[in-house]
Amino acid sequence: MARRLEFQIDERYENRKIREYLKNEAKVSHRMLCILKRTPNGITVNGTHARTVDLLHTGDVLVLTLPKDEAAAAPTPTDIPIEILYMDDDLIVVNKAAGLAMHETHNHQGDALSNALAYYLAQRGKPAVFRAIGRLDKGTSGIVVCARNKYCAARLSGQIQKTYFAVAGGVFTGHGTINAPIIRPDPNKTLRAVGEGGERAVTHWEAIRTDGKCTLLRIQLETGRTHQIRVHFAHLGAPLAGDDMYGSTDLRLTHQALHCGECRFTHPVTGKALTVTAPMPEDMQALV
């Protein structure tokens, strides 16, 4: 069934064009607006097809009918256990396990989070196009927010505040900020490094506790560069535990000790403020 979004028009939009409401209130992108125009009854007012130049009146009910996803666009379903933290008609939030890739690649066919989520939704007779808002590295665990339609994907892009937890191989106290640009030394490799002329990268950290060898940190990103947290702490000489790509010799983990533990955002349809949390995996908790 196609997703229908309903909006009640108030006096502020009396005798104003539908296009103004969609842009200013519903936050519909230009691309989505073009899609809605091509969708049969994509835009209706009081049950009647409407054009974006038509005028609204107080009390009108404006409805957007989002087009269904093409079945061919869905990933191949694979029965991989996943933990669902939140789900409704517009969003699904998952606690990704470390070691699970986000998307299928030439190295990961049928064994990614996209495949697992496709299976979970297919078992419930629901569409399964994978629209993750942002991404986590394969070795990073934690919260992944996914939109279940194009409208919500556009509304959420860049609007999710994330809190990460990491175990760095060194002693840290108090709090601080790392402001160091990140470059990609070899365009054929995923490895990043701090270097002049790179993209601006800012990481804010707060020490939670230390065992005298490594420190559990709470981290928030001001920018979102690839491998940013991992690169910044390696640059300080304190690579994350288990992160052998960036120089860690700590063998207690088989992946970097990095977890997205909290996400805060405004629901793109209801306008409700949401906070989703996920505890650190047991292997990370055991480190400090």
N, C-alpha and C positions, 0 to 999 in steps of 0.2 A: 504494500500500500504506500502511495506517495505521501510524503510528509507535508502537512498543511500548517502554515504559521498564520495565526490570526491576530490582528491589531485593531484595537478600538480607537477611533479618531476623536480627539478632544477639540475644544474650541480654538486652540492655537492654530489648527490647520483648516479652519473654516475658509472655504473658497480658495484654497491653495492646491496646487497641482500634486497629483499622486507622486510624481517624480521627486518633488521636494521632500515628501514624507519618507520615501524609501531611502533617499540619500542621507537625510539628517537624523531621522529617528530610528529607522530599521537598520541603518548602516549597510545597505545593500551595495555591493561593489558594482562598478560599471560592467564588468564581465558577467556577474550574476544577473544583472538587470537584462542584459542581452539574451541570456539563457531563458529567463522568465518570459520575455516577449515572444520567444519562439515556442514556448510550451503551451499547449492547448489549455485555456483557462488558467494560465500561470499567474495572472493577476485578476482578481475579481473584487468588486465592491457590492456588498449586500447581495451576493450570489450571482451577480451579472458580470460578464467579461468587461474589463476596463483597460483603457490606454493610459500610459504614464502622463499624458497631457490633460486627462480628465480632472475635474475639480472635486475636492473632497468637502464633506460637510460634517459638522459635529454629530457624533453618534453613529457615523458610518462604520461598517465592519469591513476592513480591508484584509483579504486573504491571499497569501502567496502559496502556490502549490509547487513544491520543488520537484524537478524531474527525477524519475527513478534512475538508479545507477545501472549501467550496462553490466549484465552478468559476466561478460568477457573480461571486464576490468578487475574482477575479484581475484585475489591470489588463490592458489591451489590449497584447499583445506587439508590440514594435517593434524592428527590427534596428538597434540602436545599440551600437557597440563599448564594452565595459566591461572593466575589469581586476579579476579575481577574486584576492583575496589569500589567502583561506582558505575551505574549504567542507567540511561533513560533513552527516550526516543531520539535524542540529539547527540549524546556523548557516551563514550565508554572509556573508563580509566583502568589501566592494567598495572600491576606490579611486576615488571619484567625481571626475570632471573638473570644473574650474571652468566655470561657464556651464550646467551641467546641473541643472535643478530636481529636487527630491526627488520630489514628487508631482504628479499631474495637477491643473491648475486651469483656470479659464476662459481663462487666457493660455497654458497649456501642455497641449495635448491630444495625447497619444501621443508626446511627446518628453521624458519625464521619466525619472529613474532607475528608478522603479517599472516603466515600460514596458520599459526595457532589460533589467532583471532578469527580468521575466516572459518575454521572448523567450529569454534565455539558458537559463532553466530548462525552458521548453517544448520547446526543441531536444533536451533530455535526458530528456523525458518525466516531468518532476517538477512538483509543485504550485508555484504561483507567487503566492500571496497575499503582499503586501508588508508586512512588519512591521519597519520600521527602528526601532532603539533610539536615540532621539534624532534630531536632524536637523542638517544643515548648510545654510547659506544657499546660494542658487543660485550666487553668485560665489565661494563657498569650496570649495576642493578638499580631498580627503583621505578618511580612513577612515570608512566607514559600516558598522556591524554590524547585520545583519538576522537575526531569528529565523525558523526555518522551521516553528514550531508555536506555539500559544498558551502552552503550558507554559513554553517557553524565553523567550518574550517577557516573561512575568510575572517570571520569575526574574532576568532581566537588567536590568529597569527600574531605573535609578538606580545600577547596580552597575559601570558601565564608567568607568575612569579614562582621561582623554584628555590628550594633550600636543599643543598647537598650536604652529605656527611662524608668525610674522608679521613683516612689514617695516613698521616705523613711520616716518613722515616726520619724524624728528628724531634727535638724538644721545642715546643712553642708555648708561649704564655700570653695572656691578654688577647688583644685583637690587632688586626693590621690590614693593610691593603697592598696588593701587588699590582703595579701599573707598569707593564712591560709588553711591548709590541711583539706579535707572533708572526713568524715567517714560515714558508714551506721550502726548505733548502733544496729538495729534489722534487720536481713536479710529478715524477713517476712513483713517488712513495708517499704514504700517509703521514710519515713522521713530520712533526713540527718542532720549532725551536724559537727561543727568544732571539730577536735580531733587529738591527736598525732597518728602518724602512718598512717594517711589517705592519700588519693591521693592529689598530689600537685594541688592547686587551686589559681589562681591569677586573681583579678578583678581590673580594672582601672576605676575610676569614676571622673566626673567633675560636680560641682554644677551649675545649670542653674538659679534657683531662689527658694526662700523660703518665706513662709508666717509666719515664726516664730514658726511653729509647725511641719511642714513637708517640704521636699525639693524635687524639681524635679531634677533628675540627668541624665546625659548622661553617658552611661556605655559601655565599650568594654572589652571583655574577652580575656585573654591570654591563658586560658585553658577552657575546656567546660564540667564541671562536672554537674551531675544532680542537679537541684535546686541551682546552684552555687550562683547566685546573691541573691536569697532569703535567703540562709543560711548565707552568708557573712554579710548581713546587720542585720539580726537577731542576729548574733554573736556580732555586735557592739551595740546591744540594740536598734536598730532602724529598726524593721521589716517593710517590705513594707506594705503600706496601704492596708487593705482588706485581708492580708495574715494570716488568723486565724491559719493555720497549723504551722506557725512559730511565733505566739504570738501577732499578731496585734489585737488591740481592736477597730480599726477604722472601723465603720460600714457603711461608706459612699459608699463602694464598696462591691460587692458580690464575688469578685475575687481579686487576687493580682494585684497591680498597676504596671504592667510590660508589656512593649510593644517593639517588635522588629521593629524599625522604618526605618532602612536603611540596605540594603545589597549591597555589592560591589564584583564583580567577573568578570573573563574573560570568555566570551562565549566559551564553549568547542569546538565548530565547527568553528565559524567565527573568533575567536581570538579577537573580539571586547570587550573593557572594558565597562561593564554595571553597572549602579547604579540605584537601585530601591528603592523608598521611599514610606512610608505609614504614614499618620498622626495618632496621638494618638486618641483613641476613646474618645467620648465626656465626658464620666464619669471620665476618667483620667484627661482630660484637666480642668475639673471643680474643681479639688482638690487644685491646687495652682495657 
